[in-house]
Amino acid sequence: MFAPEKGYEEEYLGKPAVFLIPSSKLTRIEFSITSFLLKNYGHAWTKSTNVKGYWMGKLDGDYTRFEVSFIGKEKIPNLKNFLANIAYKIKEESIYLLCGSDAWKIYSQKKNTSKEPRK
């Protein structure tokens, strides 16, 4: 939207969604992640990072950061489902997801035969 009083044009893209994937596991899935993000959100940013820290109780290596943005919460479940599938494919128990000011641990889509919720 052009704002003559401001002298520039802008378009609101919504709240950001950010997730990290271990860089060492991207070889097989990077194209499918980027394709999914472009198809469902129209854009995607990636950045290799030197993030080192403890995730799920163990020291991990470098990650690639993926970021999209969207308006409304109705697109979040589709992203969560996709990340659960990615976690399964790369044999991760879960993937960290930050949407706006909310953070989740998205668990792998592995078969959960028990009816007990994860703790």
Secondary structure, 3 states (H helix, E strand, C coil): CEECCCCEECCCCCEEEEEEEEHHHCCCCHHHHHHHHHHHHCCCEEEECCCCCEECCEECCCEEEEEEEECCHHHHHHHHHHHHHHHHHCCCCEEEEEECCEEEEEECCCCCCCCCCCC
